[in-house]
C-alpha cells in the first residue's frame, strides 16, 4: 500500500541569496524525494500576501510577506511516500535554534523568519500551495 504524496517546497530568499539552492535540492534528492517541477521566481508582495493568507491575522504576517517577496525564491513540487511529513521532518523546526541536528533549518536557517525553506503542513494545503505556484 503506497502513499505517494506531493508537497510544495520553497527555498526562501535568504538561502537563494547565499547560493544554497543546489545544496538544498541535493538534500531532498538524497532523502528519496523526486523533484517533479521547479522554477525560480520573484514574487510580488501582493502574491506573497495571497500565499500566506492563512497567517493574515498573525503579528508576523506583514514581515513574512515582505520577506518572501524580497528576492528570488525556488518553488518545487516534491514527491515521495508521505512527502508532507517527510519534508517537515527534513526541514526541522521553524526556529533554527530549536531544529534538530542534520535538518535543513538547523544547517542553513539564519533566524525564525529567515529559516531558508518552506514546506506544506498538510496534504490538503500541499494541493492548494502547489496549485498556487503551478497552475497549468
C-alpha positions as CSV (number, residue, x, y, z in Angstrom):
1,X,0.0,0.0,0.0
2,X,1.7,3.1,-1.2
3,X,1.1,6.6,0.0
4,X,2.8,8.6,-2.7
5,X,2.3,12.3,-2.0
6,X,3.3,15.6,-3.4
7,X,4.3,18.6,-1.3
8,X,5.4,22.1,-2.0
9,X,8.8,23.3,-1.0
10,X,10.1,26.8,-1.3
11,X,13.8,27.7,-1.0
12,X,13.4,31.1,0.5
13,X,15.3,34.4,-0.4
14,X,17.9,34.0,2.3
15,X,19.0,30.6,1.0
16,X,18.9,31.6,-2.7
17,X,20.9,34.7,-1.9
18,X,23.6,32.5,-0.4
19,X,23.5,30.2,-3.4
20,X,22.3,27.3,-1.4
21,X,19.5,26.2,-3.8
22,X,21.5,23.3,-5.3
23,X,22.8,22.1,-2.0
24,X,19.2,22.1,-0.5
25,X,17.9,20.3,-3.6
26,X,20.6,17.7,-3.2
27,X,19.4,17.1,0.4
28,X,15.9,16.4,-0.9
29,X,17.2,14.1,-3.6
30,X,19.5,12.3,-1.1
31,X,16.4,11.7,1.0
32,X,14.5,10.0,-1.8
33,X,12.4,12.9,-2.9
34,X,11.7,13.4,-6.6
35,X,11.6,17.0,-7.8
36,X,8.6,16.9,-10.2
37,X,8.7,20.5,-11.2
38,X,10.7,23.5,-10.1
39,X,11.1,27.2,-11.1
40,X,12.9,30.2,-9.8
41,X,10.7,33.2,-9.4
42,X,10.4,36.6,-7.8
43,X,7.1,37.2,-6.0
44,X,5.3,40.5,-5.9
45,X,4.3,41.4,-2.3
46,X,0.7,41.0,-3.3
47,X,1.3,37.4,-4.3
48,X,3.1,36.7,-1.1
49,X,0.1,38.1,0.8
50,X,-2.2,35.8,-1.1
51,X,0.1,32.8,-0.5
52,X,0.3,33.5,3.3
53,X,-3.3,34.5,3.6
54,X,-3.8,31.8,6.3
55,X,-1.5,33.9,8.5
56,X,-3.3,37.2,7.8
57,X,-4.3,37.8,11.4
58,X,-0.9,36.9,12.9
59,X,1.5,39.7,14.1
60,X,4.3,38.4,11.8
61,X,2.2,38.4,8.6
62,X,3.5,41.6,7.1
63,X,7.1,40.8,7.7
64,X,6.6,37.3,6.3
65,X,5.1,38.7,3.1
66,X,7.8,41.4,2.7
67,X,10.5,38.8,3.3
68,X,9.1,36.2,0.8
69,X,8.9,38.8,-1.9
70,X,12.3,40.4,-1.0
71,X,14.3,38.3,-3.5
72,X,14.2,35.3,-5.8
73,X,12.8,32.0,-4.5
74,X,12.8,28.5,-5.9
75,X,9.5,26.7,-5.7
76,X,9.4,22.9,-6.2
77,X,6.9,20.1,-6.2
78,X,8.4,17.2,-4.3
79,X,7.1,13.7,-4.4
80,X,7.7,10.8,-2.1
81,X,5.9,8.3,0.2
82,X,4.3,10.5,2.9
83,X,6.0,13.6,1.4
84,X,4.4,16.2,3.6
85,X,5.5,14.7,6.9
86,X,8.9,13.6,5.5
87,X,9.6,17.1,4.2
88,X,8.6,18.6,7.6
89,X,11.0,16.3,9.4
90,X,13.8,17.1,7.0
91,X,13.2,20.9,7.2
92,X,13.2,20.9,11.1
93,X,11.5,23.2,13.5
94,X,10.5,26.7,12.3
95,X,13.1,28.2,14.6
96,X,16.5,27.1,13.5
97,X,17.8,27.2,17.1
98,X,15.2,24.6,18.1
99,X,15.7,22.5,14.9
100,X,17.3,19.0,15.2
101,X,20.9,18.5,14.0
102,X,21.0,17.4,10.4
103,X,17.8,19.3,9.4
104,X,17.9,21.9,6.7
105,X,16.9,24.8,9.0
106,X,19.5,23.8,11.6
107,X,22.1,23.8,8.9
108,X,21.1,26.9,6.9
109,X,18.5,28.8,8.8
110,X,19.5,32.3,10.0
111,X,16.5,33.2,12.2
112,X,12.9,32.2,12.8
113,X,11.9,34.4,9.8
114,X,14.9,33.6,7.6
115,X,14.7,29.9,8.0
116,X,15.7,29.0,4.4
117,X,12.8,26.7,3.5
118,X,9.0,26.4,3.5
119,X,7.1,23.2,3.2
120,X,3.3,22.4,3.1
121,X,2.0,21.5,6.6
122,X,-0.8,19.0,5.4
123,X,-1.7,17.1,2.2
124,X,-4.7,19.5,1.8
125,X,-2.5,22.6,2.0
126,X,0.0,20.9,-0.3
127,X,-2.6,20.8,-3.1
128,X,-3.6,24.4,-2.5
129,X,0.0,25.6,-2.4
130,X,1.1,23.6,-5.5
131,X,-1.9,25.0,-7.4
132,X,-0.9,28.5,-6.3
133,X,2.6,28.3,-8.0
134,X,2.0,25.7,-10.7
135,X,-1.4,26.5,-12.3
136,X,-1.1,24.7,-15.6
